[in-house]
Amino acid sequence: MRILFVTPYIPSLIRVRPYNILRALVNRGHEVTLLSLQPPGDAGESLPELREWCQAVHVVPHARSQTLINGLLALPTGLPLQAAYSRSPGFGRFAGEILQKESFDIVHLEHLRGAVLADSLDGLPVVYDSVDSISLLFGKVLQDAPNLKSRLMAIVDLERTRKYEGQLTRRFRQVTVTSEADRQALVGFGCDNRRVTVVPNGVDLNYFQPQDSERDPLRLVFTGKMSYHANIAAVEDLTYHIMPLVWQKQPDAELYIVGKDPSPAVLEMGQNPNVKVIGSVPDMRPYIAQAAIALSTVRYGVGIQNKVLEAMAMATPVVCSTQANSALKTVNGEDILVGETYEEIAQHILMLLESPEKRATIGQQGRRYVETHHTWDSAAATLEDLYQKAITNHRPGGS
C-alpha cells in the first residue's frame, strides 16, 4: 500500500509507537510517506533514520506562538485544548501540495493532537490511532495527580475531550488504541464498538535485549520522562513510601531515577544518598541492564507502560503497581511481580534482592512474554487489516 503517515510530532525513540509502527510497515513492503508537525523543542534527531526508511519525509515547523494562539482561540469553543494544539495553517498548505502531486491508498493518523490535521486530508480513507483515551487519563489525573497544574488542565479539558472522543468513529472508519481499558472508555463515550480495535505496543526485541554486563545486586531503576506528572507521582511513592520499607532490611539498596527533565520535586529526592537522580541519558539500556530490578509504580495512567515492556525485553525482572500491569496479559509471580500496596511492592523488591535465582527466572520469563505478545510486526499486521477495511468502506468526501 501507499501510506501517508501523519503525526503531530516527529516519530522517535521517545515517540516509540509511531516510530516502530512506521518502520514495521516499511519492512513489510509498504511505501510510507511521513508528514509530521515539528512542535516547539523537537530537534528532530530521528529524521536521518526516518528518511532512510520512508519514501519521503515532510516536516512542518509548529511555532510556540501558534500553540498559544490555538489554546486561547479554543477556550470559548468545545474543541479540546489537546486537539487545538496542532492547528496549523502551514500544515494545511503543505498537505494540499502533497496531495496534488501524489496519490495514497490510506492515511494513518496519530493521537488526539493529530486529529485536527485530518481537516487537511479530505477525500482519503483514514485509520486513526488514538493511542490512548485522553479522557480516561484526565479522569485519573483529577484523582491522583501530584500537582495543581495537572489537575487544573484536566478540569478545563475533561468534558470537552469526552465529547470529542465520543465522536471519533463518526469521523473515522477505524480507530485504534493500545489497551482494552482505553477501548472500553471510547465506547463508553459514544464510539461505535465495532470500529475501535486494540493494537498493543510492541518492543524492538533487537534493540532491547539481554546484555552481558554485570548487574549490581542492590540497584533498582525507574526510567521515564521525569517532568511527566504520572512519573513524578510514581517516584514520590517510591522514595517516600516504598523504599523506606526496603531500606529497613536492605539499607544499601540504591534507587536510580533515569530520564530527561527531572522536576524540582524529583531533583530534591536526590538529596537522599541512596537515591540517584541521573537525568537525561543518550541510552537507557545500560541503566536497565545494570539494575537488579526495574520498577514501575505509576498510580494512574492509560495505555501500555513501555518502560515495563522494555525492561522485560532486557530480562530485567520487573516489580510494578497494578496500574502499570493493567494493560498486559502477564502472569503475576511468573513473568512479573505486581503489588497493590506499598507494602506488597516493598516485599516483592526485598524477595528479589535476596534471591539471585528468582531474579534470573522472572527476567527470563519476562523476555519470553514480550517475545510472544508484543512485537511491532504483529501490530503492523493488524493495522494492515484495518487499512483494508477502511479502504473498502470508504465513502468519497469522508474518512
C-alpha beads as a LAMMPS data file, in Angstrom:
LAMMPS data file: protein, C-alpha beads

399 atoms
398 bonds

1 atom types
1 bond types

-500.0 500.0 xlo xhi
-500.0 500.0 ylo yhi
-500.0 500.0 zlo zhi

Masses

1 110.0

Atoms # bond

1 1 1 0.000 0.000 0.000
2 1 1 0.945 3.649 -0.373
3 1 1 0.533 5.045 3.141
4 1 1 0.518 8.683 4.208
5 1 1 1.616 8.552 7.852
6 1 1 0.575 11.745 9.665
7 1 1 1.747 12.647 13.182
8 1 1 1.610 15.763 15.398
9 1 1 5.270 15.218 16.364
10 1 1 8.301 13.558 14.781
11 1 1 8.407 9.792 15.488
12 1 1 11.473 8.856 17.535
13 1 1 12.740 6.541 20.259
14 1 1 10.792 8.798 22.642
15 1 1 7.664 8.693 20.429
16 1 1 8.112 4.944 20.321
17 1 1 4.759 3.818 18.911
18 1 1 4.699 5.726 15.590
19 1 1 8.458 5.239 15.168
20 1 1 8.259 1.464 15.368
21 1 1 4.943 1.024 13.569
22 1 1 6.242 3.090 10.666
23 1 1 9.418 1.003 10.473
24 1 1 7.461 -2.260 10.670
25 1 1 5.178 -1.143 7.827
26 1 1 8.196 -0.340 5.660
27 1 1 9.752 -3.720 6.491
28 1 1 6.508 -5.388 5.386
29 1 1 6.845 -3.826 1.943
30 1 1 4.654 -0.741 2.120
31 1 1 5.589 2.660 0.685
32 1 1 5.309 5.161 3.532
33 1 1 5.384 8.945 3.252
34 1 1 5.718 10.710 6.607
35 1 1 4.082 14.090 7.182
36 1 1 4.773 15.492 10.667
37 1 1 4.399 18.649 12.633
38 1 1 7.597 19.659 14.397
39 1 1 6.453 21.073 17.742
40 1 1 8.497 23.558 19.802
41 1 1 11.600 21.982 21.314
42 1 1 11.638 18.973 18.978
43 1 1 15.136 18.875 17.467
44 1 1 14.267 16.089 15.027
45 1 1 17.209 13.806 15.906
46 1 1 15.467 10.814 14.325
47 1 1 14.961 12.432 10.908
48 1 1 18.043 10.828 9.261
49 1 1 16.725 7.340 10.106
50 1 1 13.189 8.194 9.050
51 1 1 14.452 9.472 5.689
52 1 1 16.275 6.171 5.155
53 1 1 13.062 4.191 5.712
54 1 1 10.407 6.369 4.100
55 1 1 9.550 7.134 0.511
56 1 1 9.568 10.787 1.600
57 1 1 9.633 12.759 4.845
58 1 1 7.905 16.141 5.148
59 1 1 8.210 18.229 8.318
60 1 1 6.159 21.347 9.080
61 1 1 7.558 23.557 11.888
62 1 1 4.990 24.424 14.562
63 1 1 5.840 27.607 16.470
64 1 1 5.195 28.019 20.179
65 1 1 3.329 31.235 19.432
66 1 1 0.916 29.268 17.231
67 1 1 0.219 26.730 20.012
68 1 1 -0.573 29.572 22.442
69 1 1 -2.907 31.222 19.937
70 1 1 -4.577 27.861 19.311
71 1 1 -5.213 27.374 23.017
72 1 1 -6.675 30.837 23.516
73 1 1 -8.972 30.508 20.494
74 1 1 -10.156 27.072 21.663
75 1 1 -11.088 28.109 25.222
76 1 1 -14.546 29.518 24.358
77 1 1 -15.305 26.613 21.992
78 1 1 -15.940 22.902 22.528
79 1 1 -12.623 21.838 20.994
80 1 1 -10.240 20.182 23.488
81 1 1 -7.036 22.120 24.069
82 1 1 -5.061 18.956 23.267
83 1 1 -6.651 18.840 19.810
84 1 1 -6.477 22.594 19.221
85 1 1 -2.733 22.495 19.956
86 1 1 -1.958 21.198 16.458
87 1 1 -3.976 23.592 14.330
88 1 1 -1.539 24.761 11.672
89 1 1 -2.186 26.836 8.543
90 1 1 1.245 25.787 7.302
91 1 1 0.367 22.121 7.633
92 1 1 -2.827 22.597 5.640
93 1 1 -0.992 24.287 2.775
94 1 1 1.752 21.676 2.758
95 1 1 -0.678 18.752 2.862
96 1 1 -2.607 20.241 -0.047
97 1 1 0.561 20.464 -2.139
98 1 1 1.500 16.853 -1.397
99 1 1 -1.956 15.534 -2.258
100 1 1 -1.913 17.386 -5.573
101 1 1 1.358 15.699 -6.544
102 1 1 0.967 12.214 -5.052
103 1 1 -1.729 9.594 -4.505
104 1 1 -2.155 7.418 -1.425
105 1 1 -4.264 4.373 -0.552
106 1 1 -4.692 5.202 3.126
107 1 1 -3.852 7.774 5.797
108 1 1 -2.534 6.641 9.171
109 1 1 -3.263 9.495 11.602
110 1 1 -1.983 9.509 15.160
111 1 1 -3.136 10.884 18.543
112 1 1 -5.713 13.376 19.760
113 1 1 -3.216 16.133 18.987
114 1 1 -3.216 14.963 15.375
115 1 1 -6.974 14.620 14.927
116 1 1 -7.472 18.181 13.645
117 1 1 -4.907 17.519 10.920
118 1 1 -7.496 15.295 9.227
119 1 1 -9.239 18.500 8.116
120 1 1 -6.457 18.881 5.533
121 1 1 -6.813 15.299 4.253
122 1 1 -10.373 15.342 2.958
123 1 1 -11.211 12.618 0.466
124 1 1 -8.840 9.918 1.746
125 1 1 -9.697 6.938 3.957
126 1 1 -8.179 7.329 7.431
127 1 1 -7.227 4.914 10.188
128 1 1 -6.972 6.996 13.344
129 1 1 -4.623 5.752 16.073
130 1 1 -5.928 7.372 19.240
131 1 1 -3.141 5.557 21.131
132 1 1 -4.837 6.193 24.498
133 1 1 -8.092 7.694 25.705
134 1 1 -7.091 11.161 26.892
135 1 1 -10.438 11.485 28.702
136 1 1 -9.664 8.351 30.686
137 1 1 -6.273 9.823 31.578
138 1 1 -7.760 13.173 32.629
139 1 1 -10.212 11.403 34.914
140 1 1 -7.331 9.681 36.682
141 1 1 -5.289 12.878 36.806
142 1 1 -8.126 14.594 38.688
143 1 1 -7.967 11.898 41.363
144 1 1 -4.241 11.282 41.719
145 1 1 -2.044 13.943 40.073
146 1 1 0.687 15.298 42.381
147 1 1 0.355 18.956 41.377
148 1 1 -2.357 21.558 40.924
149 1 1 -1.328 22.483 37.369
150 1 1 -2.067 18.978 36.061
151 1 1 -5.423 18.846 37.838
152 1 1 -6.448 22.262 36.514
153 1 1 -5.673 21.170 32.942
154 1 1 -7.825 18.083 33.456
155 1 1 -10.681 20.174 34.852
156 1 1 -10.596 22.520 31.844
157 1 1 -10.385 19.800 29.200
158 1 1 -12.100 16.690 30.582
159 1 1 -15.712 17.187 29.493
160 1 1 -14.891 18.631 26.073
161 1 1 -12.425 15.789 25.490
162 1 1 -15.025 13.148 26.409
163 1 1 -17.449 14.643 23.904
164 1 1 -14.762 14.891 21.224
165 1 1 -13.535 11.327 21.743
166 1 1 -17.111 10.045 21.666
167 1 1 -17.410 11.298 18.078
168 1 1 -14.223 9.694 16.743
169 1 1 -15.873 6.765 14.973
170 1 1 -18.249 9.160 13.241
171 1 1 -15.247 10.908 11.726
172 1 1 -13.005 7.868 11.141
173 1 1 -13.970 4.405 9.882
174 1 1 -11.354 2.674 12.038
175 1 1 -9.926 3.776 15.400
176 1 1 -7.154 2.025 17.327
177 1 1 -5.929 2.158 20.939
178 1 1 -3.209 0.386 22.913
179 1 1 -5.327 -1.322 25.577
180 1 1 -8.752 -2.787 26.275
181 1 1 -9.376 -0.219 29.027
182 1 1 -8.886 2.586 26.523
183 1 1 -11.165 0.837 24.027
184 1 1 -13.918 0.478 26.611
185 1 1 -13.531 4.139 27.551
186 1 1 -14.028 5.311 23.948
187 1 1 -17.031 3.053 23.528
188 1 1 -18.470 4.419 26.773
189 1 1 -18.127 7.961 25.454
190 1 1 -20.129 7.073 22.332
191 1 1 -17.797 5.422 19.827
192 1 1 -19.032 2.512 17.710
193 1 1 -17.846 -0.669 19.411
194 1 1 -17.241 -2.338 16.018
195 1 1 -14.835 0.351 14.873
196 1 1 -12.436 0.502 17.851
197 1 1 -9.613 -2.049 17.838
198 1 1 -6.849 -2.732 20.341
199 1 1 -3.372 -2.687 18.754
200 1 1 -0.920 -3.196 21.644
201 1 1 2.505 -1.610 21.686
202 1 1 5.425 -3.799 20.757
203 1 1 9.080 -3.859 21.719
204 1 1 12.118 -3.649 19.466
205 1 1 13.477 -7.029 20.554
206 1 1 16.808 -6.489 18.824
207 1 1 17.406 -3.109 20.459
208 1 1 16.124 -4.124 23.889
209 1 1 17.729 -7.473 24.612
210 1 1 19.643 -9.069 27.488
211 1 1 23.171 -7.720 27.922
212 1 1 26.399 -9.331 29.102
213 1 1 27.098 -6.561 31.621
214 1 1 27.172 -7.470 35.297
215 1 1 24.163 -6.396 37.354
216 1 1 24.523 -4.503 40.613
217 1 1 22.652 -6.762 43.084
218 1 1 21.359 -3.793 45.102
219 1 1 20.454 -1.355 42.315
220 1 1 16.849 -0.534 41.411
221 1 1 15.923 1.583 38.407
222 1 1 12.935 3.702 37.391
223 1 1 13.013 5.133 33.858
224 1 1 10.873 7.713 32.094
225 1 1 10.422 11.389 31.281
226 1 1 10.722 12.917 34.716
227 1 1 8.748 16.085 34.060
228 1 1 5.625 13.988 33.379
229 1 1 3.193 14.228 36.288
230 1 1 2.424 10.486 36.437
231 1 1 6.134 9.642 36.667
232 1 1 6.672 12.304 39.331
233 1 1 3.859 10.785 41.386
234 1 1 5.340 7.306 40.884
235 1 1 8.810 8.200 42.158
236 1 1 7.297 10.139 45.059
237 1 1 5.604 6.906 46.086
238 1 1 8.871 5.034 45.634
239 1 1 11.097 7.441 47.510
240 1 1 8.827 8.350 50.394
241 1 1 6.653 5.274 50.921
242 1 1 8.118 2.109 49.341
243 1 1 11.904 2.441 49.617
244 1 1 11.869 3.258 53.354
245 1 1 10.330 -0.202 53.866
246 1 1 13.082 -1.708 51.716
247 1 1 15.867 0.225 53.482
248 1 1 14.775 -1.156 56.838
249 1 1 16.125 -4.558 55.718
250 1 1 18.434 -3.578 52.834
251 1 1 19.977 -0.238 53.874
252 1 1 22.461 -0.287 50.965
253 1 1 19.841 -0.632 48.223
254 1 1 20.022 2.249 45.732
255 1 1 17.234 3.744 43.634
256 1 1 18.277 5.177 40.259
257 1 1 15.806 7.605 38.654
258 1 1 16.757 7.927 34.988
259 1 1 15.069 10.199 32.470
260 1 1 15.048 13.654 30.956
261 1 1 13.862 16.891 32.556
262 1 1 13.606 15.870 36.226
263 1 1 11.280 18.295 38.003
264 1 1 12.393 20.225 41.111
265 1 1 10.451 17.720 43.215
266 1 1 12.388 14.845 41.631
267 1 1 15.748 16.606 41.982
268 1 1 15.029 17.076 45.685
269 1 1 14.739 13.291 46.067
270 1 1 18.425 13.081 45.105
271 1 1 19.339 14.622 48.479
272 1 1 18.864 11.133 49.875
273 1 1 22.276 9.425 49.415
274 1 1 20.509 6.208 48.381
275 1 1 18.603 7.935 45.552
276 1 1 20.483 8.836 42.355
277 1 1 18.682 11.249 40.017
278 1 1 20.517 10.770 36.721
279 1 1 18.511 12.963 34.348
280 1 1 18.755 12.739 30.574
281 1 1 20.915 9.983 29.080
282 1 1 21.641 9.089 25.439
283 1 1 20.718 5.441 26.028
284 1 1 18.542 3.919 28.758
285 1 1 19.724 0.372 28.117
286 1 1 22.908 0.378 30.236
287 1 1 20.921 1.536 33.265
288 1 1 18.283 -1.166 32.754
289 1 1 20.944 -3.813 32.097
290 1 1 22.968 -2.988 35.230
291 1 1 19.988 -2.947 37.595
292 1 1 18.898 -5.911 39.653
293 1 1 15.239 -4.828 39.375
294 1 1 13.266 -2.399 37.219
295 1 1 10.357 -0.595 38.872
296 1 1 7.143 0.923 37.561
297 1 1 4.996 2.230 40.395
298 1 1 2.643 4.505 38.461
299 1 1 -0.539 5.068 40.442
300 1 1 -2.519 6.323 37.413
301 1 1 -2.198 6.240 33.644
302 1 1 -3.597 4.837 30.419
303 1 1 -2.377 2.552 27.658
304 1 1 0.699 0.376 27.991
305 1 1 3.745 1.234 30.094
306 1 1 6.589 0.988 27.582
307 1 1 9.149 1.075 30.395
308 1 1 7.762 -2.244 31.634
309 1 1 7.976 -3.948 28.239
310 1 1 11.486 -2.622 27.594
311 1 1 12.830 -3.868 30.929
312 1 1 11.188 -7.264 30.424
313 1 1 12.723 -7.476 26.950
314 1 1 16.150 -6.980 28.541
315 1 1 15.429 -9.814 31.019
316 1 1 15.492 -7.361 33.925
317 1 1 12.904 -8.510 36.466
318 1 1 10.082 -6.005 36.922
319 1 1 8.202 -5.084 40.082
320 1 1 5.245 -2.847 39.394
321 1 1 1.919 -1.470 40.563
322 1 1 -1.391 -2.916 39.417
323 1 1 -1.890 0.143 37.183
324 1 1 1.421 -0.425 35.399
325 1 1 0.427 -4.016 34.648
326 1 1 -3.248 -3.368 33.858
327 1 1 -2.940 -3.470 30.047
328 1 1 -0.773 -6.608 29.959
329 1 1 -1.607 -10.311 29.981
330 1 1 1.229 -11.291 32.282
331 1 1 1.087 -13.950 34.992
332 1 1 1.890 -12.355 38.336
333 1 1 4.700 -14.248 40.042
334 1 1 5.972 -15.763 36.780
335 1 1 6.528 -13.018 34.186
336 1 1 6.433 -10.065 36.581
337 1 1 5.735 -9.194 40.213
338 1 1 2.708 -6.956 40.853
339 1 1 1.810 -5.267 44.131
340 1 1 -1.381 -3.440 45.105
341 1 1 0.019 -1.647 48.154
342 1 1 3.317 -0.024 49.161
343 1 1 3.923 -2.949 51.478
344 1 1 3.369 -5.580 48.774
345 1 1 5.658 -3.805 46.338
346 1 1 8.366 -3.497 49.008
347 1 1 8.013 -7.202 49.839
348 1 1 8.439 -8.134 46.166
349 1 1 11.567 -5.972 45.953
350 1 1 13.082 -7.495 49.085
351 1 1 12.337 -11.028 47.945
352 1 1 14.114 -10.432 44.624
353 1 1 17.070 -8.657 46.231
354 1 1 17.557 -11.704 48.447
355 1 1 17.264 -14.253 45.611
356 1 1 19.509 -14.032 42.509
357 1 1 17.880 -17.220 41.234
358 1 1 14.374 -15.726 41.400
359 1 1 15.604 -12.558 39.700
360 1 1 17.016 -14.606 36.843
361 1 1 13.839 -16.685 36.483
362 1 1 11.488 -13.679 36.438
363 1 1 13.787 -11.907 33.991
364 1 1 13.861 -14.832 31.570
365 1 1 10.094 -15.319 31.764
366 1 1 9.577 -11.621 31.145
367 1 1 11.668 -11.790 27.985
368 1 1 9.648 -14.754 26.749
369 1 1 6.412 -12.901 27.458
370 1 1 7.257 -9.912 25.266
371 1 1 8.591 -12.171 22.515
372 1 1 5.182 -13.861 22.449
373 1 1 2.803 -10.933 22.917
374 1 1 4.462 -7.641 21.945
375 1 1 6.139 -7.476 18.558
376 1 1 5.828 -4.463 16.269
377 1 1 5.435 -6.754 13.261
378 1 1 2.251 -8.163 14.800
379 1 1 0.958 -4.626 15.386
380 1 1 1.660 -3.729 11.743
381 1 1 -0.138 -6.860 10.517
382 1 1 -3.263 -5.890 12.486
383 1 1 -3.094 -2.386 11.045
384 1 1 -2.896 -3.777 7.512
385 1 1 -6.269 -5.450 8.028
386 1 1 -7.746 -2.215 9.372
387 1 1 -6.328 -0.234 6.456
388 1 1 -8.046 -2.612 4.061
389 1 1 -11.353 -2.307 5.913
390 1 1 -11.104 1.486 5.833
391 1 1 -10.349 1.471 2.100
392 1 1 -13.201 -0.949 1.347
393 1 1 -15.751 1.037 3.365
394 1 1 -14.557 4.486 2.369
395 1 1 -17.136 6.932 1.169
396 1 1 -15.885 9.789 -1.047
397 1 1 -15.839 13.001 0.953
398 1 1 -15.487 11.154 4.296
399 1 1 -12.877 9.277 6.302

Bonds

1 1 1 2
2 1 2 3
3 1 3 4
4 1 4 5
5 1 5 6
6 1 6 7
7 1 7 8
8 1 8 9
9 1 9 10
10 1 10 11
11 1 11 12
12 1 12 13
13 1 13 14
14 1 14 15
15 1 15 16
16 1 16 17
17 1 17 18
18 1 18 19
19 1 19 20
20 1 20 21
21 1 21 22
22 1 22 23
23 1 23 24
24 1 24 25
25 1 25 26
26 1 26 27
27 1 27 28
28 1 28 29
29 1 29 30
30 1 30 31
31 1 31 32
32 1 32 33
33 1 33 34
34 1 34 35
35 1 35 36
36 1 36 37
37 1 37 38
38 1 38 39
39 1 39 40
40 1 40 41
41 1 41 42
42 1 42 43
43 1 43 44
44 1 44 45
45 1 45 46
46 1 46 47
47 1 47 48
48 1 48 49
49 1 49 50
50 1 50 51
51 1 51 52
52 1 52 53
53 1 53 54
54 1 54 55
55 1 55 56
56 1 56 57
57 1 57 58
58 1 58 59
59 1 59 60
60 1 60 61
61 1 61 62
62 1 62 63
63 1 63 64
64 1 64 65
65 1 65 66
66 1 66 67
67 1 67 68
68 1 68 69
69 1 69 70
70 1 70 71
71 1 71 72
72 1 72 73
73 1 73 74
74 1 74 75
75 1 75 76
76 1 76 77
77 1 77 78
78 1 78 79
79 1 79 80
80 1 80 81
81 1 81 82
82 1 82 83
83 1 83 84
84 1 84 85
85 1 85 86
86 1 86 87
87 1 87 88
88 1 88 89
89 1 89 90
90 1 90 91
91 1 91 92
92 1 92 93
93 1 93 94
94 1 94 95
95 1 95 96
96 1 96 97
97 1 97 98
98 1 98 99
99 1 99 100
100 1 100 101
101 1 101 102
102 1 102 103
103 1 103 104
104 1 104 105
105 1 105 106
106 1 106 107
107 1 107 108
108 1 108 109
109 1 109 110
110 1 110 111
111 1 111 112
112 1 112 113
113 1 113 114
114 1 114 115
115 1 115 116
116 1 116 117
117 1 117 118
118 1 118 119
119 1 119 120
120 1 120 121
121 1 121 122
122 1 122 123
123 1 123 124
124 1 124 125
125 1 125 126
126 1 126 127
127 1 127 128
128 1 128 129
129 1 129 130
130 1 130 131
131 1 131 132
132 1 132 133
133 1 133 134
134 1 134 135
135 1 135 136
136 1 136 137
137 1 137 138
138 1 138 139
139 1 139 140
140 1 140 141
141 1 141 142
142 1 142 143
143 1 143 144
144 1 144 145
145 1 145 146
146 1 146 147
147 1 147 148
148 1 148 149
149 1 149 150
150 1 150 151
151 1 151 152
152 1 152 153
153 1 153 154
154 1 154 155
155 1 155 156
156 1 156 157
157 1 157 158
158 1 158 159
159 1 159 160
160 1 160 161
161 1 161 162
162 1 162 163
163 1 163 164
164 1 164 165
165 1 165 166
166 1 166 167
167 1 167 168
168 1 168 169
169 1 169 170
170 1 170 171
171 1 171 172
172 1 172 173
173 1 173 174
174 1 174 175
175 1 175 176
176 1 176 177
177 1 177 178
178 1 178 179
179 1 179 180
180 1 180 181
181 1 181 182
182 1 182 183
183 1 183 184
184 1 184 185
185 1 185 186
186 1 186 187
187 1 187 188
188 1 188 189
189 1 189 190
190 1 190 191
191 1 191 192
192 1 192 193
193 1 193 194
194 1 194 195
195 1 195 196
196 1 196 197
197 1 197 198
198 1 198 199
199 1 199 200
200 1 200 201
201 1 201 202
202 1 202 203
203 1 203 204
204 1 204 205
205 1 205 206
206 1 206 207
207 1 207 208
208 1 208 209
209 1 209 210
210 1 210 211
211 1 211 212
212 1 212 213
213 1 213 214
214 1 214 215
215 1 215 216
216 1 216 217
217 1 217 218
218 1 218 219
219 1 219 220
220 1 220 221
221 1 221 222
222 1 222 223
223 1 223 224
224 1 224 225
225 1 225 226
226 1 226 227
227 1 227 228
228 1 228 229
229 1 229 230
230 1 230 231
231 1 231 232
232 1 232 233
233 1 233 234
234 1 234 235
235 1 235 236
236 1 236 237
237 1 237 238
238 1 238 239
239 1 239 240
240 1 240 241
241 1 241 242
242 1 242 243
243 1 243 244
244 1 244 245
245 1 245 246
246 1 246 247
247 1 247 248
248 1 248 249
249 1 249 250
250 1 250 251
251 1 251 252
252 1 252 253
253 1 253 254
254 1 254 255
255 1 255 256
256 1 256 257
257 1 257 258
258 1 258 259
259 1 259 260
260 1 260 261
261 1 261 262
262 1 262 263
263 1 263 264
264 1 264 265
265 1 265 266
266 1 266 267
267 1 267 268
268 1 268 269
269 1 269 270
270 1 270 271
271 1 271 272
272 1 272 273
273 1 273 274
274 1 274 275
275 1 275 276
276 1 276 277
277 1 277 278
278 1 278 279
279 1 279 280
280 1 280 281
281 1 281 282
282 1 282 283
283 1 283 284
284 1 284 285
285 1 285 286
286 1 286 287
287 1 287 288
288 1 288 289
289 1 289 290
290 1 290 291
291 1 291 292
292 1 292 293
293 1 293 294
294 1 294 295
295 1 295 296
296 1 296 297
297 1 297 298
298 1 298 299
299 1 299 300
300 1 300 301
301 1 301 302
302 1 302 303
303 1 303 304
304 1 304 305
305 1 305 306
306 1 306 307
307 1 307 308
308 1 308 309
309 1 309 310
310 1 310 311
311 1 311 312
312 1 312 313
313 1 313 314
314 1 314 315
315 1 315 316
316 1 316 317
317 1 317 318
318 1 318 319
319 1 319 320
320 1 320 321
321 1 321 322
322 1 322 323
323 1 323 324
324 1 324 325
325 1 325 326
326 1 326 327
327 1 327 328
328 1 328 329
329 1 329 330
330 1 330 331
331 1 331 332
332 1 332 333
333 1 333 334
334 1 334 335
335 1 335 336
336 1 336 337
337 1 337 338
338 1 338 339
339 1 339 340
340 1 340 341
341 1 341 342
342 1 342 343
343 1 343 344
344 1 344 345
345 1 345 346
346 1 346 347
347 1 347 348
348 1 348 349
349 1 349 350
350 1 350 351
351 1 351 352
352 1 352 353
353 1 353 354
354 1 354 355
355 1 355 356
356 1 356 357
357 1 357 358
358 1 358 359
359 1 359 360
360 1 360 361
361 1 361 362
362 1 362 363
363 1 363 364
364 1 364 365
365 1 365 366
366 1 366 367
367 1 367 368
368 1 368 369
369 1 369 370
370 1 370 371
371 1 371 372
372 1 372 373
373 1 373 374
374 1 374 375
375 1 375 376
376 1 376 377
377 1 377 378
378 1 378 379
379 1 379 380
380 1 380 381
381 1 381 382
382 1 382 383
383 1 383 384
384 1 384 385
385 1 385 386
386 1 386 387
387 1 387 388
388 1 388 389
389 1 389 390
390 1 390 391
391 1 391 392
392 1 392 393
393 1 393 394
394 1 394 395
395 1 395 396
396 1 396 397
397 1 397 398
398 1 398 399
